C-alpha cells in the first residue's frame, strides 16, 4: 500500500520519517510496519523512480533506533540510488546509531552522507555513540563530504579535534551556521577548536551548548564571565545569547551562541578565552 502510494509521488522532493516511541523492531517479517521499514521503502522508491530528493529526515526524537536488518544495505550502493541521491541538499539523522546493529546503521548513515555531493545542511544526533569518532574519520575517505556545506549541527557525541577540523575545513568558504549540543572533544580542547574556527570566512552563527572535554574522564565546561558582559566590544550592541543550567548546586553558564558575520572573529576569540572547567 505505502509503496503504491509513493510510486505516484513523482514530484515529491522531501521525506520525513518520525518515530516518537521506543519501539522494539523484533517482530516477524511482514507482521508489522516498523520505522526502519518505512525508511527502507521510501529509499527504495527513490532508487527505483529516480526521485531527485532534496531533503530527507529520520527524526526519532532521541527515542528509537534503526534495525540494520531491515535497511536493504546493498540498495545504497546501487548506481540508480546514488544518481538520485546526488540531488540531496538537507539531511537529518536523529536515531540511535549504536543500538541493535551499530556497524550496519553506521555504514548506512555514512553512505547517505558520502552520496550527497550537493549537501548544504546536515544534522547528526549521535546519541552518545562510541563509534562517532570513527564515523567522522570514515567521511575523510572521500573528497565529497562537507564540500559546499552551509549548516552543520552535531549532538550528543564526541570527536577527535584534528580529524574533525580536517573534515570541517572543506567547507571553510561556505559554512554559515555551526551548532554543537552536548558534544565533547577528545585529543584537543574547546579553546583551541574555537580559535581555529576563525578561518571560516562566512560563518554567521555559532552555537555551543553544554560542551565538554575528555581528559582522564569527561570534564564539563562553562563560560562564566559572559553573564556579566555578554556584549561583543565594537559590535554596536550585538551580544551572546546565554543558557543557564544548575550544576553542582550553582547556576552555570554552559551554553552560548552568537549571530553576526561582521563580529564573528571577535566573538570566537572571546568565547575561546572564556571557556573553562567547572570547578
C-alpha angles and dihedrals in degrees: 000000000000092000092051091052095047092050088063093053097087092149096048110116101168133057131183125185114196129191121172100174133070097248124187107223095201101112124119118275110277094013096100138005106238128190089256089056091051091051091048094048094048093049093046088055089049088056098042096045096035091232111186094224116196101187136019126183129187100187114177093157094231090301110096149035137219121246109232091205090063099048101082091230096196091059092073092059096053117110092233092057094043091052093050094042092053088081094062116124103169130039130176122181115182108163138103105282094183101052127095104348105008097175091053096047092044090051089048093051091046092052092051090056096041093052094051107081092162095053112143103165124038129176121181124181108192097185090216091303109178090215094061094106092050090047091054091045091052090060089063089066089079129047090220106077117093095005103139094002113159104178130030129179122181124183139184101358144090136239141190104249102223094045093049092046091053089055096042093049089069087076098042091119096046110029113114106161129037125179133180124185120183092340122151130199124224123193091018145043136253089234092062094038094054090047091053091054090072089085090070099100098193102038108137103169136030124185122185116177124179098342123188141175134218114236111148085323137357114307116199117218137208139183099225105172098051092079091066094048116012094163117106108230115250093011099112092250101317110151144182118264108226136200124200132212132184108242126168091354094304135094110251134190099230100153132053135170135181133190125195130087097211093059100030096107091054092045092052090049091053093045093049092049094049103046112104144152118283105249 
